[in-house]
Amino acid sequence: MNQDDTTFIALCIYAVQIPLSSFWLKRFRMGPMEWLWRLLTYGKKDAHQKISKSQSTYEARQMSMN
């Protein structure tokens, strides 16, 4: 595999990741890896809560910081 092939693969992954991240973060207040990181750090299961329709992503993130 040459450099052009690996660059193409990386750009394809990036192109898929952007819409998936946007889709996910519109529905949940944190990503799956952040949830796992917090679980391992604090030793308790934090609710992987959905964001309500009336709550913006910014508001949800501010609440999770407290």
N, CA, C and O of each residue as an XYZ file, in Angstrom:
264
protein
N       0.847     -1.174      0.000
C       0.000      0.000      0.000
C       0.894      1.241      0.000
O       1.791      1.373      0.833
N       0.641      2.130     -0.929
C       1.473      3.327     -0.998
C       0.812      4.488     -0.244
O      -0.270      4.347      0.327
N       1.480      5.610     -0.261
C       1.017      6.769      0.507
C      -0.316      7.301     -0.027
O      -1.151      7.761      0.753
N      -0.521      7.246     -1.314
C      -1.789      7.716     -1.883
C      -2.962      6.867     -1.391
O      -4.032      7.398     -1.094
N      -2.765      5.563     -1.306
C      -3.821      4.666     -0.823
C      -4.172      4.951      0.637
O      -5.346      5.035      0.999
N      -3.157      5.096      1.454
C      -3.421      5.341      2.873
C      -4.074      6.709      3.095
O      -4.923      6.864      3.973
N      -3.672      7.692      2.298
C      -4.295      9.019      2.395
C      -5.764      8.940      2.001
O      -6.616      9.540      2.657
N      -6.065      8.204      0.934
C      -7.439      8.033      0.488
C      -8.282      7.344      1.565
O      -9.408      7.763      1.833
N      -7.746      6.303      2.175
C      -8.465      5.581      3.239
C      -8.725      6.507      4.424
O      -9.825      6.514      4.977
N      -7.723      7.282      4.813
C      -7.874      8.204      5.944
C      -8.947      9.254      5.647
O      -9.745      9.582      6.526
N      -8.977      9.777      4.437
C      -9.986     10.779      4.073
C     -11.383     10.173      4.045
O     -12.353     10.836      4.412
N     -11.495      8.921      3.612
C     -12.797      8.241      3.615
C     -13.303      8.041      5.039
O     -14.479      8.275      5.322
N     -12.425      7.614      5.926
C     -12.805      7.431      7.330
C     -13.248      8.768      7.925
O     -14.260      8.842      8.622
N     -12.492      9.808      7.647
C     -12.817     11.141      8.144
C     -14.170     11.603      7.616
O     -14.970     12.171      8.360
N     -14.426     11.360      6.337
C     -15.688     11.776      5.715
C     -16.888     11.054      6.320
O     -17.983     11.615      6.357
N     -16.709      9.842      6.788
C     -17.789      9.089      7.424
C     -17.934      9.501      8.887
O     -19.043      9.572      9.415
N     -16.817      9.769      9.526
C     -16.823     10.098     10.952
C     -17.545     11.407     11.268
O     -18.236     11.494     12.283
N     -17.403     12.397     10.440
C     -18.005     13.709     10.694
C     -19.532     13.623     10.786
O     -20.092     14.072     11.786
N     -20.233     13.065      9.788
C     -21.696     12.989      9.929
C     -22.148     12.065     11.056
O     -23.156     12.333     11.709
N     -21.410     10.976     11.288
C     -21.787     10.080     12.381
C     -21.643     10.765     13.733
O     -22.487     10.584     14.611
N     -20.597     11.538     13.908
C     -20.401     12.267     15.170
C     -21.510     13.285     15.392
O     -22.039     13.420     16.495
N     -21.848     13.988     14.339
C     -22.920     14.974     14.431
C     -24.243     14.295     14.791
O     -24.972     14.771     15.661
N     -24.546     13.199     14.130
C     -25.754     12.423     14.401
C     -25.790     11.972     15.861
O     -26.811     12.119     16.533
N     -24.688     11.431     16.345
C     -24.621     10.908     17.708
C     -24.792     12.021     18.737
O     -25.588     11.889     19.667
N     -24.057     13.109     18.579
C     -24.051     14.165     19.591
C     -25.323     14.993     19.595
O     -25.563     15.739     20.544
N     -26.141     14.882     18.565
C     -27.448     15.517     18.602
C     -28.400     14.729     19.490
O     -29.406     15.268     19.950
N     -28.094     13.468     19.733
C     -28.990     12.599     20.485
C     -28.498     12.271     21.897
O     -29.306     12.008     22.787
N     -27.196     12.284     22.103
C     -26.628     11.938     23.409
C     -25.724     13.047     23.894
O     -25.149     13.787     23.096
N     -25.599     13.162     25.216
C     -24.819     14.269     25.761
C     -23.319     14.021     25.761
O     -22.546     14.951     25.990
N     -22.891     12.797     25.512
C     -21.466     12.509     25.399
C     -21.266     11.323     24.468
O     -22.176     10.523     24.250
N     -20.086     11.228     23.937
C     -19.761     10.135     23.033
C     -19.541      8.833     23.783
O     -19.398      8.836     25.005
N     -19.513      7.721     23.059
C     -19.356      6.423     23.718
C     -18.005      6.252     24.420
O     -17.939      5.616     25.472
N     -16.941      6.802     23.863
C     -15.633      6.676     24.503
C     -15.544      7.550     25.749
O     -14.919      7.160     26.735
N     -16.162      8.724     25.712
C     -16.183      9.574     26.904
C     -16.959      8.882     28.018
O     -16.553      8.922     29.180
N     -18.079      8.247     27.663
C     -18.869      7.517     28.647
C     -18.036      6.397     29.275
O     -18.052      6.217     30.493
N     -17.311      5.648     28.445
C     -16.463      4.565     28.949
C     -15.345      5.115     29.834
O     -15.048      4.544     30.884
N     -14.724      6.222     29.417
C     -13.655      6.847     30.187
C     -14.156      7.262     31.575
O     -13.478      7.038     32.578
N     -15.350      7.870     31.623
C     -15.918      8.279     32.908
C     -16.266      7.069     33.770
O     -16.081      7.099     34.987
N     -16.762      6.015     33.151
C     -17.070      4.793     33.885
C     -15.813      4.241     34.544
O     -15.831      3.874     35.719
N     -14.721      4.182     33.786
C     -13.469      3.659     34.335
C     -12.856      4.604     35.368
O     -12.224      4.150     36.321
N     -13.033      5.897     35.190
C     -12.451      6.875     36.107
C     -13.190      6.928     37.439
O     -12.571      6.869     38.502
N     -14.513      7.037     37.379
C     -15.307      7.238     38.591
C     -15.832      5.948     39.192
O     -16.269      5.938     40.342
N     -15.797      4.860     38.434
C     -16.223      3.569     38.962
C     -17.717      3.410     39.126
O     -18.174      2.478     39.788
N     -18.482      4.305     38.535
C     -19.934      4.153     38.591
C     -20.502      4.439     37.207
O     -19.923      5.182     36.415
N     -21.632      3.838     36.945
C     -22.238      3.971     35.627
C     -23.015      5.273     35.549
O     -24.047      5.428     36.201
N     -22.525      6.197     34.759
C     -23.222      7.450     34.514
C     -24.232      7.194     33.408
O     -23.928      6.527     32.418
N     -25.402      7.713     33.578
C     -26.451      7.493     32.577
C     -26.018      8.055     31.229
O     -25.567      9.196     31.127
N     -26.161      7.249     30.224
C     -25.846      7.674     28.859
C     -27.105      8.332     28.316
O     -27.773      7.814     27.421
N     -27.402      9.489     28.888
C     -28.697     10.127     28.688
C     -28.837     10.722     27.302
O     -27.893     11.245     26.709
N     -30.059     10.614     26.819
C     -30.392     11.292     25.575
C     -30.654     12.754     25.886
O     -31.051     13.111     26.995
N     -30.426     13.581     24.896
C     -30.709     15.005     25.026
C     -32.162     15.211     24.664
O     -32.626     14.731     23.630
N     -32.885     15.928     25.518
C     -34.293     16.194     25.236
C     -34.401     17.193     24.093
O     -33.455     17.925     23.801
N     -35.540     17.215     23.464
C     -35.746     18.105     22.315
C     -35.622     19.574     22.711
O     -35.184     20.395     21.904
N     -36.000     19.914     23.935
C     -35.952     21.308     24.370
C     -34.558     21.724     24.843
O     -34.306     22.908     25.066
N     -33.673     20.775     24.994
C     -32.354     21.050     25.545
C     -31.334     21.097     24.409
O     -31.267     20.177     23.594
N     -30.559     22.142     24.355
C     -29.542     22.247     23.321
C     -28.329     21.408     23.702
O     -28.165     21.028     24.862
N     -27.494     21.129     22.731
C     -26.274     20.374     22.981
C     -25.385     21.125     23.962
O     -24.783     20.518     24.848
N     -25.301     22.446     23.808
C     -24.488     23.256     24.705
C     -24.983     23.147     26.143
O     -24.180     22.983     27.061
N     -26.295     23.235     26.349
C     -26.858     23.135     27.688
C     -26.594     21.768     28.284
O     -26.279     21.653     29.469
N     -26.721     20.732     27.472
C     -26.474     19.373     27.973
C     -25.032     19.195     28.396
O     -24.759     18.557     29.413
N     -24.115     19.744     27.639
C     -22.688     19.632     27.993
C     -22.389     20.405     29.268
O     -21.596     19.954     30.094
N     -23.016     21.564     29.437
C     -22.810     22.343     30.645
C     -23.319     21.581     31.870
O     -22.692     21.619     32.929
N     -24.441     20.899     31.730
C     -24.981     20.121     32.835
C     -24.065     18.950     33.183
O     -23.924     18.608     34.357
N     -23.446     18.336     32.185
C     -22.578     17.187     32.455
C     -21.276     17.611     33.107
O     -20.600     16.787     33.722
N     -20.909     18.883     32.986
C     -19.678     19.372     33.586
C     -19.851     19.604     35.078
O     -18.865     19.623     35.815
N     -21.078     19.779     35.533
C     -21.341     20.069     36.959
C     -21.405     18.809     37.757
O     -21.617     18.855     38.969
